[in-house]
Each structure stands twice: as C-alpha cells, then as structure tokens.
C-alpha cells in the first residue's frame, strides 16, 4: 500500500537528546514513524489501534528491558 506522507507534520519527543530520535506523524487512520536523522529514509506505518496498543504497553513498562 502506498502512503502520501508529504503533508505529515512530524513530531519528536521532548525527551529526545537530538541524537537518537524517532519522529511520529498522524494522518487519517495511520500513524507513521521514521528516524529523525534520515527523514528521506524508510517510514513505518501503523494503524491507530496498533500504535495505541504499543503506547499502552510502553506506559506500563512492557518494553523497559529494551533501554
């Protein structure tokens, strides 16, 4: 499936150190994720439901072992 990300408004976490960041953008029923250092690189697309499940897991510490 093709997505038009040209109108996306990308956001970076305020917790970012400016070196190791991802950016997210919401548009339609999708949430896109990309690496801030490579804005022309690959973009991952998730449904809002998929992103919600991930964020809920992160909030309760399910991925704390990754840091």
CHARMM internal coordinates of N, CA and C (Angstrom, degrees):
IC EDIT
DIST 1 N 1 CA 1.4475
DIST 1 CA 1 C 1.5290
ANGL 1 N 1 CA 1 C 109.00
DIST 1 C 2 N 1.3069
ANGL 1 CA 1 C 2 N 116.55
DIHE 1 N 1 CA 1 C 2 N 137.61
DIST 2 N 2 CA 1.4597
ANGL 1 C 2 N 2 CA 122.45
DIHE 1 CA 1 C 2 N 2 CA 179.07
DIST 2 CA 2 C 1.5253
ANGL 2 N 2 CA 2 C 110.30
DIHE 1 C 2 N 2 CA 2 C -96.45
DIST 2 C 3 N 1.3188
ANGL 2 CA 2 C 3 N 116.29
DIHE 2 N 2 CA 2 C 3 N 141.51
DIST 3 N 3 CA 1.4512
ANGL 2 C 3 N 3 CA 122.31
DIHE 2 CA 2 C 3 N 3 CA 178.50
DIST 3 CA 3 C 1.5228
ANGL 3 N 3 CA 3 C 109.09
DIHE 2 C 3 N 3 CA 3 C -124.23
DIST 3 C 4 N 1.3139
ANGL 3 CA 3 C 4 N 116.46
DIHE 3 N 3 CA 3 C 4 N 145.22
DIST 4 N 4 CA 1.4518
ANGL 3 C 4 N 4 CA 121.41
DIHE 3 CA 3 C 4 N 4 CA 175.33
DIST 4 CA 4 C 1.5267
ANGL 4 N 4 CA 4 C 108.25
DIHE 3 C 4 N 4 CA 4 C -102.42
DIST 4 C 5 N 1.3351
ANGL 4 CA 4 C 5 N 115.95
DIHE 4 N 4 CA 4 C 5 N 98.54
DIST 5 N 5 CA 1.4652
ANGL 4 C 5 N 5 CA 122.38
DIHE 4 CA 4 C 5 N 5 CA -177.66
DIST 5 CA 5 C 1.5285
ANGL 5 N 5 CA 5 C 112.39
DIHE 4 C 5 N 5 CA 5 C -91.85
DIST 5 C 6 N 1.3235
ANGL 5 CA 5 C 6 N 117.91
DIHE 5 N 5 CA 5 C 6 N 4.41
DIST 6 N 6 CA 1.4651
ANGL 5 C 6 N 6 CA 120.74
DIHE 5 CA 5 C 6 N 6 CA -173.21
DIST 6 CA 6 C 1.5293
ANGL 6 N 6 CA 6 C 112.53
DIHE 5 C 6 N 6 CA 6 C -63.78
DIST 6 C 7 N 1.3209
ANGL 6 CA 6 C 7 N 118.15
DIHE 6 N 6 CA 6 C 7 N -29.37
DIST 7 N 7 CA 1.4647
ANGL 6 C 7 N 7 CA 120.87
DIHE 6 CA 6 C 7 N 7 CA -178.94
DIST 7 CA 7 C 1.5303
ANGL 7 N 7 CA 7 C 112.44
DIHE 6 C 7 N 7 CA 7 C -95.28
DIST 7 C 8 N 1.3137
ANGL 7 CA 7 C 8 N 117.41
DIHE 7 N 7 CA 7 C 8 N 2.85
DIST 8 N 8 CA 1.4657
ANGL 7 C 8 N 8 CA 120.97
DIHE 7 CA 7 C 8 N 8 CA -177.25
DIST 8 CA 8 C 1.5213
ANGL 8 N 8 CA 8 C 111.05
DIHE 7 C 8 N 8 CA 8 C -66.25
DIST 8 C 9 N 1.3238
ANGL 8 CA 8 C 9 N 116.14
DIHE 8 N 8 CA 8 C 9 N 140.17
DIST 9 N 9 CA 1.4609
ANGL 8 C 9 N 9 CA 121.84
DIHE 8 CA 8 C 9 N 9 CA 174.44
DIST 9 CA 9 C 1.5281
ANGL 9 N 9 CA 9 C 107.27
DIHE 8 C 9 N 9 CA 9 C -102.85
DIST 9 C 10 N 1.3246
ANGL 9 CA 9 C 10 N 115.66
DIHE 9 N 9 CA 9 C 10 N 104.37
DIST 10 N 10 CA 1.4542
ANGL 9 C 10 N 10 CA 122.22
DIHE 9 CA 9 C 10 N 10 CA -173.75
DIST 10 CA 10 C 1.5220
ANGL 10 N 10 CA 10 C 110.86
DIHE 9 C 10 N 10 CA 10 C -79.15
DIST 10 C 11 N 1.3382
ANGL 10 CA 10 C 11 N 115.76
DIHE 10 N 10 CA 10 C 11 N 141.74
DIST 11 N 11 CA 1.4633
ANGL 10 C 11 N 11 CA 122.04
DIHE 10 CA 10 C 11 N 11 CA 178.41
DIST 11 CA 11 C 1.5217
ANGL 11 N 11 CA 11 C 109.41
DIHE 10 C 11 N 11 CA 11 C -129.22
DIST 11 C 12 N 1.3276
ANGL 11 CA 11 C 12 N 115.31
DIHE 11 N 11 CA 11 C 12 N 145.21
DIST 12 N 12 CA 1.4654
ANGL 11 C 12 N 12 CA 122.96
DIHE 11 CA 11 C 12 N 12 CA 176.45
DIST 12 CA 12 C 1.5139
ANGL 12 N 12 CA 12 C 107.97
DIHE 11 C 12 N 12 CA 12 C -119.90
DIST 12 C 13 N 1.3001
ANGL 12 CA 12 C 13 N 116.72
DIHE 12 N 12 CA 12 C 13 N 145.20
DIST 13 N 13 CA 1.4611
ANGL 12 C 13 N 13 CA 121.48
DIHE 12 CA 12 C 13 N 13 CA 179.80
DIST 13 CA 13 C 1.5208
ANGL 13 N 13 CA 13 C 111.80
DIHE 12 C 13 N 13 CA 13 C -61.62
DIST 13 C 14 N 1.3164
ANGL 13 CA 13 C 14 N 116.43
DIHE 13 N 13 CA 13 C 14 N 144.12
DIST 14 N 14 CA 1.4609
ANGL 13 C 14 N 14 CA 120.62
DIHE 13 CA 13 C 14 N 14 CA 174.42
DIST 14 CA 14 C 1.5276
ANGL 14 N 14 CA 14 C 111.08
DIHE 13 C 14 N 14 CA 14 C -69.43
DIST 14 C 15 N 1.3319
ANGL 14 CA 14 C 15 N 117.11
DIHE 14 N 14 CA 14 C 15 N -12.57
DIST 15 N 15 CA 1.4617
ANGL 14 C 15 N 15 CA 121.30
DIHE 14 CA 14 C 15 N 15 CA 176.58
DIST 15 CA 15 C 1.5310
ANGL 15 N 15 CA 15 C 111.96
DIHE 14 C 15 N 15 CA 15 C -84.30
DIST 15 C 16 N 1.3067
ANGL 15 CA 15 C 16 N 117.44
DIHE 15 N 15 CA 15 C 16 N -4.98
DIST 16 N 16 CA 1.4518
ANGL 15 C 16 N 16 CA 122.29
DIHE 15 CA 15 C 16 N 16 CA -179.34
DIST 16 CA 16 C 1.5175
ANGL 16 N 16 CA 16 C 110.64
DIHE 15 C 16 N 16 CA 16 C -66.18
DIST 16 C 17 N 1.3280
ANGL 16 CA 16 C 17 N 115.64
DIHE 16 N 16 CA 16 C 17 N 142.55
DIST 17 N 17 CA 1.4639
ANGL 16 C 17 N 17 CA 120.13
DIHE 16 CA 16 C 17 N 17 CA 177.04
DIST 17 CA 17 C 1.5241
ANGL 17 N 17 CA 17 C 111.67
DIHE 16 C 17 N 17 CA 17 C -93.09
DIST 17 C 18 N 1.3106
ANGL 17 CA 17 C 18 N 116.77
DIHE 17 N 17 CA 17 C 18 N 4.27
DIST 18 N 18 CA 1.4573
ANGL 17 C 18 N 18 CA 120.51
DIHE 17 CA 17 C 18 N 18 CA -179.98
DIST 18 CA 18 C 1.5101
ANGL 18 N 18 CA 18 C 113.80
DIHE 17 C 18 N 18 CA 18 C 85.81
DIST 18 C 19 N 1.3170
ANGL 18 CA 18 C 19 N 118.30
DIHE 18 N 18 CA 18 C 19 N -9.13
DIST 19 N 19 CA 1.4625
ANGL 18 C 19 N 19 CA 121.82
DIHE 18 CA 18 C 19 N 19 CA -178.75
DIST 19 CA 19 C 1.5233
ANGL 19 N 19 CA 19 C 112.41
DIHE 18 C 19 N 19 CA 19 C -110.15
DIST 19 C 20 N 1.2936
ANGL 19 CA 19 C 20 N 116.71
DIHE 19 N 19 CA 19 C 20 N -42.50
DIST 20 N 20 CA 1.4574
ANGL 19 C 20 N 20 CA 122.57
DIHE 19 CA 19 C 20 N 20 CA -176.07
DIST 20 CA 20 C 1.5208
ANGL 20 N 20 CA 20 C 108.84
DIHE 19 C 20 N 20 CA 20 C -118.67
DIST 20 C 21 N 1.3130
ANGL 20 CA 20 C 21 N 117.51
DIHE 20 N 20 CA 20 C 21 N 86.79
DIST 21 N 21 CA 1.4609
ANGL 20 C 21 N 21 CA 119.70
DIHE 20 CA 20 C 21 N 21 CA -174.25
DIST 21 CA 21 C 1.5118
ANGL 21 N 21 CA 21 C 112.25
DIHE 20 C 21 N 21 CA 21 C -135.31
DIST 21 C 22 N 1.2954
ANGL 21 CA 21 C 22 N 113.83
DIHE 21 N 21 CA 21 C 22 N 155.97
DIST 22 N 22 CA 1.4499
ANGL 21 C 22 N 22 CA 121.30
DIHE 21 CA 21 C 22 N 22 CA 165.95
DIST 22 CA 22 C 1.5131
ANGL 22 N 22 CA 22 C 107.16
DIHE 21 C 22 N 22 CA 22 C -119.91
DIST 22 C 23 N 1.3026
ANGL 22 CA 22 C 23 N 115.73
DIHE 22 N 22 CA 22 C 23 N 155.83
DIST 23 N 23 CA 1.4501
ANGL 22 C 23 N 23 CA 121.62
DIHE 22 CA 22 C 23 N 23 CA 176.88
DIST 23 CA 23 C 1.5164
ANGL 23 N 23 CA 23 C 108.35
DIHE 22 C 23 N 23 CA 23 C -118.43
DIST 23 C 24 N 1.3165
ANGL 23 CA 23 C 24 N 116.04
DIHE 23 N 23 CA 23 C 24 N 148.65
DIST 24 N 24 CA 1.4519
ANGL 23 C 24 N 24 CA 120.98
DIHE 23 CA 23 C 24 N 24 CA 177.50
DIST 24 CA 24 C 1.5223
ANGL 24 N 24 CA 24 C 109.43
DIHE 23 C 24 N 24 CA 24 C -127.14
DIST 24 C 25 N 1.3032
ANGL 24 CA 24 C 25 N 115.48
DIHE 24 N 24 CA 24 C 25 N 152.19
DIST 25 N 25 CA 1.4602
ANGL 24 C 25 N 25 CA 121.89
DIHE 24 CA 24 C 25 N 25 CA 175.98
DIST 25 CA 25 C 1.5208
ANGL 25 N 25 CA 25 C 107.73
DIHE 24 C 25 N 25 CA 25 C -146.56
DIST 25 C 26 N 1.3074
ANGL 25 CA 25 C 26 N 115.69
DIHE 25 N 25 CA 25 C 26 N 137.60
DIST 26 N 26 CA 1.4601
ANGL 25 C 26 N 26 CA 121.13
DIHE 25 CA 25 C 26 N 26 CA 177.27
DIST 26 CA 26 C 1.5168
ANGL 26 N 26 CA 26 C 108.87
DIHE 25 C 26 N 26 CA 26 C -107.95
DIST 26 C 27 N 1.3044
ANGL 26 CA 26 C 27 N 116.22
DIHE 26 N 26 CA 26 C 27 N 136.91
DIST 27 N 27 CA 1.4543
ANGL 26 C 27 N 27 CA 121.09
DIHE 26 CA 26 C 27 N 27 CA 174.35
DIST 27 CA 27 C 1.5272
ANGL 27 N 27 CA 27 C 107.43
DIHE 26 C 27 N 27 CA 27 C -157.07
DIST 27 C 28 N 1.3180
ANGL 27 CA 27 C 28 N 114.50
DIHE 27 N 27 CA 27 C 28 N 133.62
DIST 28 N 28 CA 1.4599
ANGL 27 C 28 N 28 CA 118.26
DIHE 27 CA 27 C 28 N 28 CA -177.21
DIST 28 CA 28 C 1.5173
ANGL 28 N 28 CA 28 C 110.83
DIHE 27 C 28 N 28 CA 28 C 58.72
DIST 28 C 29 N 1.3111
ANGL 28 CA 28 C 29 N 115.62
DIHE 28 N 28 CA 28 C 29 N -134.41
DIST 29 N 29 CA 1.4668
ANGL 28 C 29 N 29 CA 119.83
DIHE 28 CA 28 C 29 N 29 CA 178.77
DIST 29 CA 29 C 1.5223
ANGL 29 N 29 CA 29 C 111.92
DIHE 28 C 29 N 29 CA 29 C -97.37
DIST 29 C 30 N 1.3189
ANGL 29 CA 29 C 30 N 116.80
DIHE 29 N 29 CA 29 C 30 N 18.53
DIST 30 N 30 CA 1.4658
ANGL 29 C 30 N 30 CA 122.12
DIHE 29 CA 29 C 30 N 30 CA -176.48
DIST 30 CA 30 C 1.5280
ANGL 30 N 30 CA 30 C 112.22
DIHE 29 C 30 N 30 CA 30 C -118.29
DIST 30 C 31 N 1.3317
ANGL 30 CA 30 C 31 N 114.46
DIHE 30 N 30 CA 30 C 31 N 153.19
DIST 31 N 31 CA 1.4598
ANGL 30 C 31 N 31 CA 122.48
DIHE 30 CA 30 C 31 N 31 CA 169.14
DIST 31 CA 31 C 1.5284
ANGL 31 N 31 CA 31 C 105.58
DIHE 30 C 31 N 31 CA 31 C -123.65
DIST 31 C 32 N 1.3203
ANGL 31 CA 31 C 32 N 116.39
DIHE 31 N 31 CA 31 C 32 N 127.45
DIST 32 N 32 CA 1.4567
ANGL 31 C 32 N 32 CA 121.32
DIHE 31 CA 31 C 32 N 32 CA -179.11
DIST 32 CA 32 C 1.5234
ANGL 32 N 32 CA 32 C 109.33
DIHE 31 C 32 N 32 CA 32 C -107.18
DIST 32 C 33 N 1.3389
ANGL 32 CA 32 C 33 N 115.76
DIHE 32 N 32 CA 32 C 33 N 148.30
DIST 33 N 33 CA 1.4605
ANGL 32 C 33 N 33 CA 122.50
DIHE 32 CA 32 C 33 N 33 CA -179.35
DIST 33 CA 33 C 1.5250
ANGL 33 N 33 CA 33 C 107.80
DIHE 32 C 33 N 33 CA 33 C -133.15
DIST 33 C 34 N 1.3409
ANGL 33 CA 33 C 34 N 116.04
DIHE 33 N 33 CA 33 C 34 N 135.15
DIST 34 N 34 CA 1.4613
ANGL 33 C 34 N 34 CA 120.78
DIHE 33 CA 33 C 34 N 34 CA 176.70
DIST 34 CA 34 C 1.5266
ANGL 34 N 34 CA 34 C 109.23
DIHE 33 C 34 N 34 CA 34 C -145.84
DIST 34 C 35 N 1.3214
ANGL 34 CA 34 C 35 N 115.79
DIHE 34 N 34 CA 34 C 35 N 165.36
DIST 35 N 35 CA 1.4600
ANGL 34 C 35 N 35 CA 121.81
DIHE 34 CA 34 C 35 N 35 CA 176.65
DIST 35 CA 35 C 1.5265
ANGL 35 N 35 CA 35 C 107.92
DIHE 34 C 35 N 35 CA 35 C -83.83
DIST 35 C 36 N 1.3185
ANGL 35 CA 35 C 36 N 117.18
DIHE 35 N 35 CA 35 C 36 N 129.54
DIST 36 N 36 CA 1.4667
ANGL 35 C 36 N 36 CA 120.52
DIHE 35 CA 35 C 36 N 36 CA -175.69
DIST 36 CA 36 C 1.5273
ANGL 36 N 36 CA 36 C 112.91
DIHE 35 C 36 N 36 CA 36 C -65.65
DIST 36 C 37 N 1.3070
ANGL 36 CA 36 C 37 N 117.99
DIHE 36 N 36 CA 36 C 37 N -25.77
DIST 37 N 37 CA 1.4693
ANGL 36 C 37 N 37 CA 120.86
DIHE 36 CA 36 C 37 N 37 CA -179.49
DIST 37 CA 37 C 1.5271
ANGL 37 N 37 CA 37 C 112.22
DIHE 36 C 37 N 37 CA 37 C -80.66
DIST 37 C 38 N 1.3427
ANGL 37 CA 37 C 38 N 117.02
DIHE 37 N 37 CA 37 C 38 N -9.97
DIST 38 N 38 CA 1.4594
ANGL 37 C 38 N 38 CA 121.01
DIHE 37 CA 37 C 38 N 38 CA -178.47
DIST 38 CA 38 C 1.5265
ANGL 38 N 38 CA 38 C 109.20
DIHE 37 C 38 N 38 CA 38 C -136.46
DIST 38 C 39 N 1.3467
ANGL 38 CA 38 C 39 N 117.71
DIHE 38 N 38 CA 38 C 39 N 66.34
DIST 39 N 39 CA 1.4577
ANGL 38 C 39 N 39 CA 120.01
DIHE 38 CA 38 C 39 N 39 CA -175.07
DIST 39 CA 39 C 1.5306
ANGL 39 N 39 CA 39 C 114.37
DIHE 38 C 39 N 39 CA 39 C -63.45
DIST 39 C 40 N 1.3101
ANGL 39 CA 39 C 40 N 117.70
DIHE 39 N 39 CA 39 C 40 N -18.21
DIST 40 N 40 CA 1.4631
ANGL 39 C 40 N 40 CA 120.36
DIHE 39 CA 39 C 40 N 40 CA 176.98
DIST 40 CA 40 C 1.5211
ANGL 40 N 40 CA 40 C 112.33
DIHE 39 C 40 N 40 CA 40 C -96.10
DIST 40 C 41 N 1.3325
ANGL 40 CA 40 C 41 N 116.15
DIHE 40 N 40 CA 40 C 41 N 2.64
DIST 41 N 41 CA 1.4555
ANGL 40 C 41 N 41 CA 121.28
DIHE 40 CA 40 C 41 N 41 CA -179.26
DIST 41 CA 41 C 1.5164
ANGL 41 N 41 CA 41 C 112.21
DIHE 40 C 41 N 41 CA 41 C -83.25
DIST 41 C 42 N 1.3191
ANGL 41 CA 41 C 42 N 115.75
DIHE 41 N 41 CA 41 C 42 N -163.18
DIST 42 N 42 CA 1.4566
ANGL 41 C 42 N 42 CA 120.35
DIHE 41 CA 41 C 42 N 42 CA -176.41
DIST 42 CA 42 C 1.5318
ANGL 42 N 42 CA 42 C 112.58
DIHE 41 C 42 N 42 CA 42 C -63.74
DIST 42 C 43 N 1.3063
ANGL 42 CA 42 C 43 N 115.21
DIHE 42 N 42 CA 42 C 43 N 147.67
DIST 43 N 43 CA 1.4595
ANGL 42 C 43 N 43 CA 122.70
DIHE 42 CA 42 C 43 N 43 CA 176.93
DIST 43 CA 43 C 1.5238
ANGL 43 N 43 CA 43 C 107.63
DIHE 42 C 43 N 43 CA 43 C -124.83
DIST 43 C 44 N 1.3088
ANGL 43 CA 43 C 44 N 115.95
DIHE 43 N 43 CA 43 C 44 N 129.43
DIST 44 N 44 CA 1.4605
ANGL 43 C 44 N 44 CA 121.29
DIHE 43 CA 43 C 44 N 44 CA 175.74
DIST 44 CA 44 C 1.5222
ANGL 44 N 44 CA 44 C 108.70
DIHE 43 C 44 N 44 CA 44 C -94.67
DIST 44 C 45 N 1.3244
ANGL 44 CA 44 C 45 N 116.61
DIHE 44 N 44 CA 44 C 45 N 139.15
DIST 45 N 45 CA 1.4625
ANGL 44 C 45 N 45 CA 121.65
DIHE 44 CA 44 C 45 N 45 CA 179.47
DIST 45 CA 45 C 1.5255
ANGL 45 N 45 CA 45 C 109.60
DIHE 44 C 45 N 45 CA 45 C -117.80
DIST 45 C 46 N 1.3178
ANGL 45 CA 45 C 46 N 115.15
DIHE 45 N 45 CA 45 C 46 N 134.80
DIST 46 N 46 CA 1.4572
ANGL 45 C 46 N 46 CA 121.97
DIHE 45 CA 45 C 46 N 46 CA 178.56
DIST 46 CA 46 C 1.5194
ANGL 46 N 46 CA 46 C 109.04
DIHE 45 C 46 N 46 CA 46 C -130.59
DIST 46 C 47 N 1.3270
ANGL 46 CA 46 C 47 N 115.67
DIHE 46 N 46 CA 46 C 47 N 152.97
DIST 47 N 47 CA 1.4519
ANGL 46 C 47 N 47 CA 118.12
DIHE 46 CA 46 C 47 N 47 CA 172.02
DIST 47 CA 47 C 1.5312
ANGL 47 N 47 CA 47 C 107.48
DIHE 46 C 47 N 47 CA 47 C -73.77
DIST 47 C 48 N 1.3173
ANGL 47 CA 47 C 48 N 116.30
DIHE 47 N 47 CA 47 C 48 N 161.84
DIST 48 N 48 CA 1.4643
ANGL 47 C 48 N 48 CA 119.30
DIHE 47 CA 47 C 48 N 48 CA 177.54
DIST 48 CA 48 C 1.5300
ANGL 48 N 48 CA 48 C 110.25
DIHE 47 C 48 N 48 CA 48 C -62.57
DIST 48 C 49 N 1.3192
ANGL 48 CA 48 C 49 N 117.59
DIHE 48 N 48 CA 48 C 49 N -33.94
DIST 49 N 49 CA 1.4576
ANGL 48 C 49 N 49 CA 120.80
DIHE 48 CA 48 C 49 N 49 CA 177.32
DIST 49 CA 49 C 1.5210
ANGL 49 N 49 CA 49 C 112.21
DIHE 48 C 49 N 49 CA 49 C -64.35
DIST 49 C 50 N 1.3269
ANGL 49 CA 49 C 50 N 117.14
DIHE 49 N 49 CA 49 C 50 N -41.55
DIST 50 N 50 CA 1.4667
ANGL 49 C 50 N 50 CA 121.07
DIHE 49 CA 49 C 50 N 50 CA 177.22
DIST 50 CA 50 C 1.5216
ANGL 50 N 50 CA 50 C 110.75
DIHE 49 C 50 N 50 CA 50 C -63.95
DIST 50 C 51 N 1.3336
ANGL 50 CA 50 C 51 N 116.61
DIHE 50 N 50 CA 50 C 51 N -43.38
DIST 51 N 51 CA 1.4639
ANGL 50 C 51 N 51 CA 120.11
DIHE 50 CA 50 C 51 N 51 CA 179.91
DIST 51 CA 51 C 1.5252
ANGL 51 N 51 CA 51 C 110.64
DIHE 50 C 51 N 51 CA 51 C -66.18
DIST 51 C 52 N 1.3243
ANGL 51 CA 51 C 52 N 117.31
DIHE 51 N 51 CA 51 C 52 N -39.69
DIST 52 N 52 CA 1.4588
ANGL 51 C 52 N 52 CA 120.89
DIHE 51 CA 51 C 52 N 52 CA 178.18
DIST 52 CA 52 C 1.5249
ANGL 52 N 52 CA 52 C 110.74
DIHE 51 C 52 N 52 CA 52 C -60.55
DIST 52 C 53 N 1.3214
ANGL 52 CA 52 C 53 N 117.75
DIHE 52 N 52 CA 52 C 53 N -44.45
DIST 53 N 53 CA 1.4583
ANGL 52 C 53 N 53 CA 121.11
DIHE 52 CA 52 C 53 N 53 CA 178.74
DIST 53 CA 53 C 1.5326
ANGL 53 N 53 CA 53 C 110.98
DIHE 52 C 53 N 53 CA 53 C -61.06
DIST 53 C 54 N 1.3341
ANGL 53 CA 53 C 54 N 116.72
DIHE 53 N 53 CA 53 C 54 N -42.89
DIST 54 N 54 CA 1.4612
ANGL 53 C 54 N 54 CA 120.32
DIHE 53 CA 53 C 54 N 54 CA 178.54
DIST 54 CA 54 C 1.5272
ANGL 54 N 54 CA 54 C 111.02
DIHE 53 C 54 N 54 CA 54 C -63.64
DIST 54 C 55 N 1.3254
ANGL 54 CA 54 C 55 N 117.37
DIHE 54 N 54 CA 54 C 55 N -48.15
DIST 55 N 55 CA 1.4719
ANGL 54 C 55 N 55 CA 120.79
DIHE 54 CA 54 C 55 N 55 CA -177.82
DIST 55 CA 55 C 1.5241
ANGL 55 N 55 CA 55 C 111.75
DIHE 54 C 55 N 55 CA 55 C -63.99
DIST 55 C 56 N 1.3166
ANGL 55 CA 55 C 56 N 117.58
DIHE 55 N 55 CA 55 C 56 N -38.63
DIST 56 N 56 CA 1.4621
ANGL 55 C 56 N 56 CA 119.77
DIHE 55 CA 55 C 56 N 56 CA 177.39
DIST 56 CA 56 C 1.5213
ANGL 56 N 56 CA 56 C 110.61
DIHE 55 C 56 N 56 CA 56 C -63.21
DIST 56 C 57 N 1.3226
ANGL 56 CA 56 C 57 N 116.92
DIHE 56 N 56 CA 56 C 57 N -41.60
DIST 57 N 57 CA 1.4603
ANGL 56 C 57 N 57 CA 120.49
DIHE 56 CA 56 C 57 N 57 CA 176.86
DIST 57 CA 57 C 1.5171
ANGL 57 N 57 CA 57 C 112.14
DIHE 56 C 57 N 57 CA 57 C -63.86
DIST 57 C 58 N 1.3317
ANGL 57 CA 57 C 58 N 116.56
DIHE 57 N 57 CA 57 C 58 N -40.89
DIST 58 N 58 CA 1.4678
ANGL 57 C 58 N 58 CA 120.15
DIHE 57 CA 57 C 58 N 58 CA 178.96
DIST 58 CA 58 C 1.5260
ANGL 58 N 58 CA 58 C 110.93
DIHE 57 C 58 N 58 CA 58 C -64.87
DIST 58 C 59 N 1.3099
ANGL 58 CA 58 C 59 N 117.39
DIHE 58 N 58 CA 58 C 59 N -38.91
DIST 59 N 59 CA 1.4723
ANGL 58 C 59 N 59 CA 120.89
DIHE 58 CA 58 C 59 N 59 CA -178.61
DIST 59 CA 59 C 1.5157
ANGL 59 N 59 CA 59 C 112.26
DIHE 58 C 59 N 59 CA 59 C -64.52
DIST 59 C 60 N 1.3226
ANGL 59 CA 59 C 60 N 117.62
DIHE 59 N 59 CA 59 C 60 N -29.69
DIST 60 N 60 CA 1.4729
ANGL 59 C 60 N 60 CA 119.28
DIHE 59 CA 59 C 60 N 60 CA -179.64
DIST 60 CA 60 C 1.5248
ANGL 60 N 60 CA 60 C 112.32
DIHE 59 C 60 N 60 CA 60 C -98.70
DIST 60 C 61 N 1.3492
ANGL 60 CA 60 C 61 N 116.69
DIHE 60 N 60 CA 60 C 61 N 8.69
DIST 61 N 61 CA 1.4692
ANGL 60 C 61 N 61 CA 120.30
DIHE 60 CA 60 C 61 N 61 CA 171.99
DIST 61 CA 61 C 1.5123
ANGL 61 N 61 CA 61 C 116.59
DIHE 60 C 61 N 61 CA 61 C 89.36
DIST 61 C 62 N 1.3323
ANGL 61 CA 61 C 62 N 118.42
DIHE 61 N 61 CA 61 C 62 N 12.61
DIST 62 N 62 CA 1.4616
ANGL 61 C 62 N 62 CA 120.15
DIHE 61 CA 61 C 62 N 62 CA -177.43
DIST 62 CA 62 C 1.5248
ANGL 62 N 62 CA 62 C 114.19
DIHE 61 C 62 N 62 CA 62 C -64.23
DIST 62 C 63 N 1.3273
ANGL 62 CA 62 C 63 N 117.58
DIHE 62 N 62 CA 62 C 63 N -18.98
DIST 63 N 63 CA 1.4638
ANGL 62 C 63 N 63 CA 120.56
DIHE 62 CA 62 C 63 N 63 CA -177.21
DIST 63 CA 63 C 1.5260
ANGL 63 N 63 CA 63 C 112.67
DIHE 62 C 63 N 63 CA 63 C -116.92
DIST 63 C 64 N 1.3236
ANGL 63 CA 63 C 64 N 116.86
DIHE 63 N 63 CA 63 C 64 N 14.72
DIST 64 N 64 CA 1.4650
ANGL 63 C 64 N 64 CA 120.99
DIHE 63 CA 63 C 64 N 64 CA -177.01
DIST 64 CA 64 C 1.5185
ANGL 64 N 64 CA 64 C 112.55
DIHE 63 C 64 N 64 CA 64 C -61.15
DIST 64 C 65 N 1.3098
ANGL 64 CA 64 C 65 N 118.47
DIHE 64 N 64 CA 64 C 65 N -25.22
DIST 65 N 65 CA 1.4682
ANGL 64 C 65 N 65 CA 121.19
DIHE 64 CA 64 C 65 N 65 CA -179.88
DIST 65 CA 65 C 1.5290
ANGL 65 N 65 CA 65 C 112.01
DIHE 64 C 65 N 65 CA 65 C -70.72
DIST 65 C 66 N 1.3235
ANGL 65 CA 65 C 66 N 118.18
DIHE 65 N 65 CA 65 C 66 N -10.28
DIST 66 N 66 CA 1.4592
ANGL 65 C 66 N 66 CA 121.79
DIHE 65 CA 65 C 66 N 66 CA -178.92
DIST 66 CA 66 C 1.5283
ANGL 66 N 66 CA 66 C 113.00
DIHE 65 C 66 N 66 CA 66 C -84.20
DIST 66 C 67 N 1.3201
ANGL 66 CA 66 C 67 N 117.42
DIHE 66 N 66 CA 66 C 67 N -10.77
DIST 67 N 67 CA 1.4661
ANGL 66 C 67 N 67 CA 119.82
DIHE 66 CA 66 C 67 N 67 CA -177.92
DIST 67 CA 67 C 1.5001
ANGL 67 N 67 CA 67 C 111.33
DIHE 66 C 67 N 67 CA 67 C -101.97
END
COOR INIT
IC SEED 1 N 1 CA 1 C
IC BUILD
